[in-house]
Amino acid sequence: MSVTTIDPRCALVVIDLQEGIVSVLSGHPTADAVKQAAHLAAGYRRHGLPVVLVNVIASAPGRTEAGRGGGGGSLPDGWADLIGDLDVQATDHLITKRRRSAFHDTGLDTLLRDLGVTQVVLAGISTSAGVESTARSAHDYGYHVVLATDAMTDRDDVAHRHSTERVFPKLGETDTTANILDMLEATR
């Protein structure tokens, strides 16, 4: 379903657009997704709405399975740094996570509630992991969820399509960056 409204207190949440992840997905449509996420961030900032930038620094403590980020190995320098395209501003809110969902053990829900946020627009990497987990949590917490499907990507095109076409319509509204920004402009 296309976006039908932008709540008066809406926040943009951009997930895992960081150096270590974006660089690995260079063969995928990452550049387009990054460009669209940057447009969303600029639009939200222009209207004085919260922009939340999320990065991931490791897997959940205690995880040991091989190949899933467990095992306690250290990450290369700069791996968790947010990409320059996001043009991080002093007014942005930064959230660091250790799990797929940006809500789990991060204080994101408390931050959004303190800001009076009732709706979240989600963008980022990867569609079927960090974005989908965060969308599920946002839905469970009672936020109005909007998913900017052209501002996200995934290493697996089939998983990306499954999330955007089958899962996300059950969790909220899906639309393009342009339509979301047009709706934002029309309501401000």
Secondary structure, 3 states (H helix, E strand, C coil): CCCCCCCCCEEEEEECCEHHHHCCCCCCCHHHHHHHHHHHHHHHHHCCCCEEEEEECCCCCCCCCCCCCCCCCCCCCCCCCECHHHCCCCCCEEEEECCCCCCCCCCHHHHHHHCCCCEEEEEEECHHHHHHHHHHHHHHHCCEEEEEEEEEECCCHHHHHHHHHHHHHHHCEEECHHHHHHHHHHHC
